[in-house]
Amino acid sequence: MDEVPIDSSSIKLGQFLKLANLIESGADAKAVVADGLVRVNGDVERRRGRQLVDGDVVEFAQYSAKVAVSGSPGS
């Protein structure tokens, strides 16, 4: 599982899918999330705007990526 650093305390699921290179575009994110193909922490997630925080695990196809907040605590 890859850890994907983010610069803020949270990120939207659709943005994270692109950042982690799990999909190529926002349109792809909308489609795969709507079709129930993405899991967050083991549960199917159908909200592209779901806020992910440090430690959340996103799975799509055979890949998984973990949200890792970079920087100092409280940044």
Secondary structure in CASP SS format (residue, H / E / C, confidence):
PFRMAT SS
TARGET T0000
AUTHOR 0000-0000-0000
METHOD secondary structure of the structure
MODEL  1
M C 1.00
D E 1.00
E E 1.00
V E 1.00
P E 1.00
I E 1.00
D C 1.00
S C 1.00
S C 1.00
S E 1.00
I E 1.00
K E 1.00
L H 1.00
G H 1.00
Q H 1.00
F H 1.00
L H 1.00
K H 1.00
L H 1.00
A C 1.00
N C 1.00
L C 1.00
I C 1.00
E C 1.00
S C 1.00
G H 1.00
A H 1.00
D H 1.00
A H 1.00
K H 1.00
A H 1.00
V H 1.00
V H 1.00
A H 1.00
D C 1.00
G C 1.00
L C 1.00
V E 1.00
R E 1.00
V E 1.00
N C 1.00
G C 1.00
D E 1.00
V E 1.00
E C 1.00
R C 1.00
R C 1.00
R C 1.00
G C 1.00
R C 1.00
Q E 1.00
L E 1.00
V E 1.00
D C 1.00
G C 1.00
D C 1.00
V E 1.00
V E 1.00
E E 1.00
F E 1.00
A C 1.00
Q C 1.00
Y E 1.00
S E 1.00
A E 1.00
K E 1.00
V E 1.00
A E 1.00
V E 1.00
S C 1.00
G C 1.00
S C 1.00
P C 1.00
G C 1.00
S C 1.00
END
